[in-house]
Amino acid sequence: MKLFPAIDILEGRAVRLLYGKRDKVTDFGDPVECAKRWIDCGAARLHVVNLAGAFGEKSGFHRQLERIAALGVPVQTGGGLRSADEIRRAIRAGAERCVLGTVCAEAPQVLFEAVEEFGERIVVGIDSSGGKLAVRGWTERADKDAFEFGCEARALGVRDAVFTDIGRDGALSGVNLEETVRMAETGLRIIASGGIKDMDDLRALSAQGVYGAVLGRAIYTGAIGLKEAIGELEC
């Protein structure tokens, strides 16, 4: 299993949101220092999110993305990537892979063209709310079935997807194992996200053959020791 320590950036700080809500934020400090901490624990990759971009706001995110990418581990990034130009800008800033969410529901042609241009550097973000895609920083729900979208993305040639049950995100309430495993039936390699609270969650995902997991609040609070998790699940 591939583990992706998450660094969600808002107003220049590494934060965790509860259920993706902007008014339920916990500040965990400087994003670059967080990245260094996770790399020191053995992280082989990072998941860096532009929350301002996801909410449709401007920010200095790309300067921080450049600094994090310069630390030398591959960075997967998402949040507000809604055009080919924005994808190219993220890649120029050092992103190895780009996660596309809202644009997949609102402008599918952008996803199609991005896969043609960038291939496996494109990852889809399947953010699910009641089985439907959640978009625009999870503030809206699209009239699009999450599982059906996963099948469509795989048919386009997308290989990997970050699947988030937003009703669990940031809550340490436990991963939605059943829906995560079901999403893998699309043929996508699923990176589980949202609600992962302890090593038992990670072991359960690993036992089901889930490709990867994004680790957020659990590693920031110490509920999961990242070094130990990497030693057990990635080696």
N, C-alpha and C positions, 0 to 999 in steps of 0.2 A: 504493500500500500504506500502511495506517495502522500506525504504530509505537507500541507501548505500553510505555514503560519500566516495569519492575516494581519495586515496593517491598513486599517480604514482611516483615511485622512479627511479631516474637516477643520477649516480655519487654521491650517498649519499644524494641527495636533493629531496624534494617534488616539482614536476614540473607539468606543464600542457603543452601539445603539441598541436599545431594547425594542425588539419587533420592528426594527428599521425606522423607528420614530425619532425625528430630530430633537424633540423636546425631552427625550429620555436618553441622555448621553452621559457616558463616563469617560473622563479624560485620563489617558495613560501616558501622556508625555510626548517627547520629541519622536517623530516617526523614524528618523535615521538612527537614533539611539536604540529604538525598539528593533529595527532591522539588524543592527549589530548584535544585539542580545540574542536574537533567534539564530543568527549565523554562528555565533559562539557556541550555541547549544547543538550545532550540527545540521541546521536547516540547509537543505540542498536546493531550495526554491522558496519564493515568497509570493504571496497573493496580496497585491496592493490596490486599494480601492479609492477612487476619487469620489467621495460622497457629495461634495459640492456639485460636481459634474452630474451625478445621478439625479440631484434635485434641480438641475438645469441652471446652476449658478456658475459664475466665473470664479477662478481661484488661481493661486500660484502652484497648483499641484505638480505641474510638469517639472518645475525646478527640483522639487523634492523627489520625484520619480527618478530624475537623472542622478541625484546623489545616492539614492538607494541602489539603483542599477550599477553604479560605479563600485559598489562593494564586492561585486564579482559573482553573485549567484543569479540564476535566471529569475526574472520577474514576470509574473502573470498579472495583468492589470485590467481593471474595468471601471465603469462609472462614467456615464455621459458620452460614450463612444457611439455617436449616432450618424457619422458620415465617414466616407473613405479618407477625407483629409484629417479627421480627428484620429483615426486609426494610424495613419502614417505618422502623425505627430507623436503619438505614444511610442511607436516603434523607434522613431528618431531619438526619443528621450531615453531609450534603452530597454523598452519592454520586449520580452521574448515572445509573449503571447498576449492576445487581447480578448477580453470577454465581452461579448455583445449581448445586450439584454433588450431594452426598450425598442431599439431600432428593428429588431427581428419581428416584432408584432406590428409596428407602425409603418415600416418601410422594408418589406422582405427583400426587395431588389438590392438593397445595400448589403444585406447578408450574403446574397448570392454572388455579388460582385467581389465582396471581401474574400470569400472562400476561393474564388477564381484567382484573385491576385496574391493572397497570402497563404493559402493552403491550410496546413495544420497549425499555423500560428493563430488561427481563429478558433475560439472556444465560445460556445453559446452559454448564456446564463439563463437557466430555467428557474425562475422565481415563482413559486406556486402559492396561491391563496385560494383555498377551497377548490383546488383542481384547475384553476384558471391562472393564466400568466399575470403577474403583477408587474406594473411598469412605472416609469417616471419616479424612481426612488421609492418604489412600492406604495406610492400615494394613490395609484389608480389600478383598477383591475380590467384587463383587456378581455374582450369576448373571444378568447382563444384557449382551447383546452391544452393544458401543459404537456400531457403525454402525446397528444397528436402533434404538437409542435416539435417535440423531441424526435418523433419519427420523420417529420419533414426535414429537420435539420440534418439528420443522418443521411437521408436520401440525397441531400445537396453535397454531401462529402465531408460534413463536419465530423470530427472524430471524438472530441471531448466536450463535456458539458459540466458546468457547476450547477448542481440542483439544490435549491434552498426552499425549505418549508418556512415561510416567513412568520408563521404563527409560533415558531419555536426559536427564531433567531435571537441570539443574545440573552436567552432566558435560562440557559443551563438546564433545560427541562427534558433533555434526552433527544437523541436523533430520531427522525421518523424513518425507521428501518424499513418498514413495509413499503412505503412509497418510494424510497430510494432504490430498493431492489427492483421494484416494478419499473422504475424509470430506465433501469439498465436493459430492460426488455426491448427498448427502442433500438438497441445496437450501439448506442453511445457508451463511451467509457465515462462513468459517472464519478464526479468529485462531490462528495456529500458535504453539505454546509447547513448550519442552523441547528442549534440546540445541543450539539455534542458536549457532554458534561463530564465524562470521565473515561478511563481506559476501557471500561466494559463496553461503552458505546463503540469505541474504535475497534475493539476485538470482535464485536458483533458484525461490524461493517466488513472487516477483513475476512471473517469466516464466510461471509456471503460473496466474497470475490469482488467487492466494490473497489474501484480503481484508486480512489484517493479521498482525502478529507481536508477541508479547510478548518483550521483551528483558530478560534477567536478568543472569546472571554475566558474559556477554560484554561488557556495557557497564561493569560494575563493575571488571573487570580491565583494560579498555582494548583487548580483542581486537576490539571494534567501537567506533568513534568515533561517538557518537550524533549529534552535529551533522552529520557527514559523511553518515551513513546517512539522516538526514532530508532533507538537501539532495539526495541522489541519488534517493531512492525516494518521497518525499512531494511533491516540487515538480514 
